[in-house]
Amino acid sequence: MVMETTLSVDDLILPLFVTFGKGIRNEIKSMPGHYQLSVDNLTKEVKEIKSLGIPAVILFGIPEHKDEVGSEAYNPKGIVQQAIKTIKNKAPELMVITDVCMCEYTSHGHCGMIKQGDVDNDATLELLAKEALSHTKAGADMVAPSDMMDGRVGAIRKILDENNFNHIPIMSYAAKYASAFYGPFREAAESIPQFGDRRSYQMDPANSDEAIREVRFDIEEGADIIMVKPALPYLDIIRRVKQEFNYPVAAYNVSGEFSMIKAASKLGWMDGERAMMESLISIKRAGADLILTYFAKEAAKIIER
Ligand code: PBG
């Protein structure tokens, strides 16, 4: 009766990795229970997600070909575009969100276009806008830019509005830190930078005021939901962002947060189920409205019972 925070299946968003080919179901070693799935294998997965009552998925694509400018990201027949069509066809009521970024599609693994050995912010905006439009044309319900280039929310809002997609919301990865906790994801999405790191465009873990500035820019440019990422090491940022802006806040309980609990639980060092539920409720208590989490299916089963 006096419990202050509750976790609902409605709060959860499940990330999915979609890959090229047929009949593919490669388990991601560092993320037990998660797979790179080919489009034909999505049908079964989507049925399960629906039956658990999870309202939304976020898609990451692993294309067959990568190049300097990430062309597959905005190919109308690209991997994510095909996945969106399949999911919307099998489960129209399941919300399909797409991650908008270049890193899975570029040969160098960076989140933008490279000029003179570094990521060129402004040249990347056009590519991201094309990618977001392409996802939306394929049927995506919401786009989520995760690249951290300055000005990308505005660029995406503009191109969507010009193409009569003014009803499609943007969930921006607004405060995204340069984090070691993305390690397992980069194996899953095959997006390890081939040189350097992402510190020129992702945030310094030591900064908190900067997160507020980043979020403010994204809101001014038209973001509808703002995201803080990772979640657990940044609960203070989630709280600050919620209090400062009173906007819908999403938190990304990232791959490393998932893998740590899985690994410790496998070693018998911790009760994995309890650690999972404690993590998720803490993220909500901090102020998140939505949680992107690899635990979505397991948590949904526990919440239901
Ligand atoms: C970038 C992106 C990343 C994640 C989501 N989108 C990785 C990165 O910035 O290197 C990480 C998610 C996770 O670790 O679960 N497109």
Boltz pocket constraint, residues with backbone or C-beta under 6 A from the ligand:
constraints:
  - pocket:
      binder: B
      contacts: [[A, 99], [A, 100], [A, 101], [A, 102], [A, 103], [A, 104], [A, 146], [A, 147], [A, 181], [A, 182], [A, 183], [A, 184], [A, 185], [A, 186], [A, 191], [A, 198], [A, 253], [A, 254], [A, 255], [A, 256]]
      max_distance: 6.0
